[in-house]
Amino acid sequence: MSPRLSSKPISIVPSHTELKQKSLSQRNLEIAIRALTRDGLVVLEDMVDHAILDRLNVKMVKDAYELQARKDSPFNYNKGNIQQDPPLAEEWFSDDIFINPIVTQVTSTALGPKPSLRFVSGNTALPPTETSPPASQPIHNDADFDHPNIPFALVVNVPLVTMTPENGSTEIWLGTHNGTTIADQEGEHGDRASGRIKKPMLEARREVRPPSQPVVKKGSIVVRDLRLWHGGKPNLGTEPRVMLAMIHFAPWYRNSMDVEFSKALADRLTPEKTGLQVVATYVTDEQLMKNYLNRPYGNAYDFNQVERIEDVF
């Protein structure tokens, strides 16, 4: 009998040379692709300078409390977990966070050249309050539709602080991207709690490879398959835990979403400079800063294709 696979994700620590050249070695790139293929997730450490993260974190923590106070707070499954967009204005933009070339090297190897960046948002775990006691999200799949059974989208998560079980590190179920189908889920797309994995599926999987709630060091970037089962856990600390989320779609995948960026960033977001097809609507800084906390959230976003090719294989 083969030994049970570890529930701890693979982490890659790029060398000084790799970081300077903004490219993983062949060996580390192979490790990343093997991890994404087998586990559906890989952690890339030491990718973002802590000072850059700290500055954005101050801004987004302030925004998080503003969103929490709203009557219609943009929560995901429970009120301790909100969807929160970063301000994509030049003042707050960092190439290392949003268009990191090592991340793009990994995603373009896995998905094909020049993946499409069509989604930029964030997930914030809030400290508990009297009206929002600690609660976990249900274990779910972000691909809450009849999705392809091959890799088609990779989520790029950038935590602004070290993520731990205490402050709400995401629970992950490694390997569940392989063979997962819409039949595993409960809830229709458009429901507040769609994509929930059925309890018998969870219990069966737990016997094969149980979940984990890993520590992810500050400065790391996590790349995961959109199909991987996961769930937000409660933040038992005293400060919001902000984690950015971007999605790179395969170049053949016909999704219709776009991202609102400041016009001042247009020259930095070309395919030649990013290795990505950044599908953007460009607005003035004034418009962007006025609107970025008022966008749709949750299932208002649709990760499905606009046109589906029936399986013929």
MARNU-540004 format. One record per residue (C-alpha): residue number from 1; residue in one letter; z, y, x. Coordinates in steps of 0.001 Angstrom, whole numbers, plus 500000, padded with zeros to 6 digits. Example, Ala and Ser with C-alpha at 12.3 -4.5 7.8 and 13.67 -1.06 7.14 Angstrom:
PT    nr   rest       up    north     east
PT     1      A   507800   495500   512300
PT     2      S   507140   498940   513670
// end
This chain:
PT    nr   rest       up    north     east
PT     1      M   500000   500000   500000
PT     2      S   499105   503450   501307
PT     3      P   502066   505773   501940
PT     4      R   502660   508462   499328
PT     5      L   501030   511755   500248
PT     6      S   503331   514652   501021
PT     7      S   503952   517272   498353
PT     8      K   504192   519960   501045
PT     9      P   500974   521966   501457
PT    10      I   499060   522101   504736
PT    11      S   499586   525347   506684
PT    12      I   497270   526655   509381
PT    13      V   498510   529148   511978
PT    14      P   495454   530857   513502
PT    15      S   495589   531560   517213
PT    16      H   495573   535071   518641
PT    17      T   491929   534538   519579
PT    18      E   491001   533415   516061
PT    19      L   492701   536451   514534
PT    20      K   491016   538788   516998
PT    21      Q   487597   537238   516368
PT    22      K   488319   537072   512599
PT    23      S   487110   533485   512509
PT    24      L   488808   530087   512506
PT    25      S   487884   527545   515148
PT    26      Q   485812   524567   514039
PT    27      R   488937   522424   514154
PT    28      N   491041   524710   511962
PT    29      L   488159   525277   509554
PT    30      E   487834   521506   509168
PT    31      I   491570   521233   508472
PT    32      A   491286   523942   505805
PT    33      I   488344   522239   504080
PT    34      R   490001   518832   504246
PT    35      A   493161   520302   502680
PT    36      L   491202   521978   499877
PT    37      T   489283   518760   499220
PT    38      R   492303   516444   499184
PT    39      D   495129   518719   498019
PT    40      G   493371   521621   496297
PT    41      L   495347   524152   498343
PT    42      V   495802   525419   501902
PT    43      V   498080   528090   503409
PT    44      L   496767   530419   506119
PT    45      E   499667   532024   507993
PT    46      D   499963   535319   509929
PT    47      M   496970   536850   508171
PT    48      V   498270   540268   507100
PT    49      D   500414   542785   508973
PT    50      H   503842   543136   507346
PT    51      A   503693   546940   507332
PT    52      I   500561   546826   505157
PT    53      L   502273   544455   502731
PT    54      D   505468   546535   502638
PT    55      R   503630   549721   501734
PT    56      L   501719   548124   498860
PT    57      N   504828   546276   497706
PT    58      V   506761   549525   497210
PT    59      K   503976   550819   494980
PT    60      M   503558   547603   492984
PT    61      V   507296   547035   492460
PT    62      K   507498   550516   490937
PT    63      D   504509   549651   488733
PT    64      A   506090   546313   487771
PT    65      Y   509133   547996   486271
PT    66      E   506865   550365   484336
PT    67      L   504922   547403   482920
PT    68      Q   508123   545519   482096
PT    69      A   509384   548461   480038
PT    70      R   506288   548585   477843
PT    71      K   506449   547348   474276
PT    72      D   503438   545113   474870
PT    73      S   504200   544018   478416
PT    74      P   501363   541951   479960
PT    75      F   503438   538800   480336
PT    76      N   502098   535343   481188
PT    77      Y   503750   532636   479053
PT    78      N   507218   534268   479318
PT    79      K   508557   537805   479755
PT    80      G   509801   537180   483272
PT    81      N   506267   536725   484540
PT    82      I   503714   539522   484162
PT    83      Q   500095   539983   485125
PT    84      Q   499775   543099   487255
PT    85      D   496685   544675   488801
PT    86      P   496865   546391   492195
PT    87      P   495478   549931   492525
PT    88      L   492025   549360   494014
PT    89      A   491742   552904   495335
PT    90      E   491024   553723   498974
PT    91      E   494618   554839   499570
PT    92      W   495958   551347   498812
PT    93      F   493065   549193   499958
PT    94      S   493303   546893   502983
PT    95      D   490440   544739   504231
PT    96      D   492951   542179   505518
PT    97      I   494314   541696   502004
PT    98      F   491291   541971   499735
PT    99      I   488265   540963   501838
PT   100      N   489826   539037   504698
PT   101      P   487000   537529   506794
PT   102      I   488906   534335   507621
PT   103      V   489534   533730   503924
PT   104      T   485851   534318   503212
PT   105      Q   484938   531915   506025
PT   106      V   486987   529235   504259
PT   107      T   485754   529949   500728
PT   108      S   482100   530261   501728
PT   109      T   482321   526944   503572
PT   110      A   483830   525264   500513
PT   111      L   481731   526963   497805
PT   112      G   478528   528043   499524
PT   113      P   477365   531252   501229
PT   114      K   478413   534591   499751
PT   115      P   480794   533581   496955
PT   116      S   481195   536071   494120
PT   117      L   484396   538117   493941
PT   118      R   484782   538754   490219
PT   119      F   488543   538949   489651
PT   120      V   491352   540904   491326
PT   121      S   494785   541040   489743
PT   122      G   498304   539863   490470
PT   123      N   501246   537866   489210
PT   124      T   504763   539289   489375
PT   125      A   507954   537295   488851
PT   126      L   510656   539646   487583
PT   127      P   514411   539284   488093
PT   128      P   516222   538047   484988
PT   129      T   517681   540467   482454
PT   130      E   519711   540059   479263
PT   131      T   516530   540179   477191
PT   132      S   514524   538107   479682
PT   133      P   516602   535138   480899
PT   134      P   515245   532844   483642
PT   135      A   512314   530778   482377
PT   136      S   509496   528727   483839
PT   137      Q   505868   528801   482849
PT   138      P   504563   525506   481486
PT   139      I   502605   523543   484051
PT   140      H   499025   524563   483401
PT   141      N   495462   524696   484651
PT   142      D   493733   528087   484912
PT   143      A   490420   526398   484070
PT   144      D   491256   526124   480350
PT   145      F   487714   525183   479352
PT   146      D   485287   522300   479894
PT   147      H   484868   523031   483571
PT   148      P   482674   521441   486256
PT   149      N   484142   518469   488120
PT   150      I   483095   519948   491477
PT   151      P   484644   522944   493288
PT   152      F   483441   526134   491604
PT   153      A   486220   528689   492067
PT   154      L   488976   529321   494600
PT   155      V   491977   531540   493926
PT   156      V   493127   533670   496849
PT   157      N   496838   534511   496578
PT   158      V   498469   537131   498803
PT   159      P   502255   537362   498375
PT   160      L   503666   540743   499355
PT   161      V   506987   539178   500410
PT   162      T   508063   535733   501557
PT   163      M   507997   533468   498517
PT   164      T   510909   531067   498073
PT   165      P   512324   528961   495245
PT   166      E   514921   531701   494739
PT   167      N   512413   534498   494077
PT   168      G   509914   532435   492107
PT   169      S   507561   530603   494441
PT   170      T   504910   528867   492340
PT   171      E   505366   525169   491600
PT   172      I   502236   523312   492698
PT   173      W   500958   519792   491965
PT   174      L   498806   518923   494957
PT   175      G   495724   516809   494348
PT   176      T   495524   517453   490602
PT   177      H   492240   519359   490933
PT   178      N   490476   516034   491501
PT   179      G   489418   514377   488264
PT   180      T   491186   516877   486024
PT   181      T   489481   517527   482664
PT   182      I   489941   519615   479545
PT   183      A   491341   516464   477897
PT   184      D   494466   516832   480062
PT   185      Q   495317   520180   478445
PT   186      E   496848   521588   475294
PT   187      G   496048   524961   473739
PT   188      E   492692   526623   473221
PT   189      H   491281   529357   475424
PT   190      G   492445   532612   473896
PT   191      D   495905   531267   473080
PT   192      R   498799   532923   474920
PT   193      A   499736   529543   476427
PT   194      S   496432   527757   476891
PT   195      G   495794   525218   479623
PT   196      R   499186   523483   479346
PT   197      I   499124   520001   480865
PT   198      K   500166   517277   478448
PT   199      K   503625   515849   479121
PT   200      P   502507   512209   479546
PT   201      M   500035   513384   482190
PT   202      L   502801   515227   484021
PT   203      E   505154   512264   484028
PT   204      A   502444   509888   485220
PT   205      R   501453   512257   488005
PT   206      R   505065   512778   489070
PT   207      E   505254   509087   489960
PT   208      V   502152   509378   492155
PT   209      R   502759   512700   493902
PT   210      P   505573   514921   492633
PT   211      P   505298   518722   492606
PT   212      S   506776   521119   495133
PT   213      Q   507920   524724   495180
PT   214      P   507120   525672   498765
PT   215      V   508309   528553   500896
PT   216      V   505293   530736   501758
PT   217      K   505921   533079   504674
PT   218      K   505230   536794   504404
PT   219      G   501814   537559   505884
PT   220      S   500324   534307   504606
PT   221      I   497347   533893   502290
PT   222      V   497093   530888   499975
PT   223      V   493730   529491   498912
PT   224      R   493803   527069   495964
PT   225      D   491323   525389   493695
PT   226      L   491287   527021   490240
PT   227      R   491665   523563   488686
PT   228      L   494988   522757   490391
PT   229      W   497989   522226   488119
PT   230      H   500724   524802   488740
PT   231      G   503411   526844   487036
PT   232      G   505311   530056   487686
PT   233      K   509028   529590   488269
PT   234      P   511810   532072   487494
PT   235      N   512820   534757   489955
PT   236      L   516566   534353   490447
PT   237      G   516772   537202   492956
PT   238      T   517179   540941   492458
PT   239      E   513696   542273   493352
PT   240      P   510299   541604   491749
PT   241      R   508145   539106   493639
PT   242      V   504554   540360   493649
PT   243      M   501683   537987   494433
PT   244      L   498091   539247   494376
PT   245      A   495359   537021   492981
PT   246      M   491628   537157   493623
PT   247      I   488986   534620   492632
PT   248      H   485929   533670   494667
PT   249      F   483328   531869   492520
PT   250      A   480585   529641   493915
PT   251      P   477298   531543   494295
PT   252      W   475670   529300   491678
PT   253      Y   478447   529810   489104
PT   254      R   477351   532079   486264
PT   255      N   480432   534064   485326
PT   256      S   480203   537539   483779
PT   257      M   483395   539283   484954
PT   258      D   483473   542250   487298
PT   259      V   486141   544271   489084
PT   260      E   486774   548008   488866
PT   261      F   486946   549641   492305
PT   262      S   487040   553199   493523
PT   263      K   483629   554655   494435
PT   264      A   485106   555484   497837
PT   265      L   485165   551743   498647
PT   266      A   481529   550978   497798
PT   267      D   480271   551110   501396
PT   268      R   483002   548682   502535
PT   269      L   482208   546082   499871
PT   270      T   478575   545239   500617
PT   271      P   477548   541596   501213
PT   272      E   476650   542458   504802
PT   273      K   480182   543673   505529
PT   274      T   482209   541241   503425
PT   275      G   480226   537994   503262
PT   276      L   480838   538202   499507
PT   277      Q   478977   539284   496420
PT   278      V   481539   541806   495179
PT   279      V   480653   542235   491516
PT   280      A   482008   545717   490881
PT   281      T   482064   548668   488575
PT   282      Y   482709   551785   490637
PT   283      V   484665   554714   489216
PT   284      T   486315   557826   490614
PT   285      D   489781   557581   492131
PT   286      E   491080   559649   489232
PT   287      Q   489658   557242   486648
PT   288      L   490876   554206   488546
PT   289      M   494459   555390   488949
PT   290      K   494560   556338   485277
PT   291      N   493298   552955   484075
PT   292      Y   494442   550226   486461
PT   293      L   497712   549479   484649
PT   294      N   496037   549474   481238
PT   295      R   493502   546689   481668
PT   296      P   493287   543501   479605
PT   297      Y   495350   540575   480810
PT   298      G   495863   536845   480336
PT   299      N   493163   535148   478304
PT   300      A   491263   538400   477863
PT   301      Y   489667   537229   481117
PT   302      D   487255   534328   480828
PT   303      F   486655   532199   483927
PT   304      N   483998   530074   482186
PT   305      Q   480262   530270   482776
PT   306      V   478093   532307   480438
PT   307      E   475620   529467   480335
PT   308      R   476553   525818   480765
PT   309      I   474260   523084   482037
PT   310      E   474994   519776   480341
PT   311      D   475922   516928   482630
PT   312      V   472926   514749   483409
PT   313      F   474403   512863   486354
// end
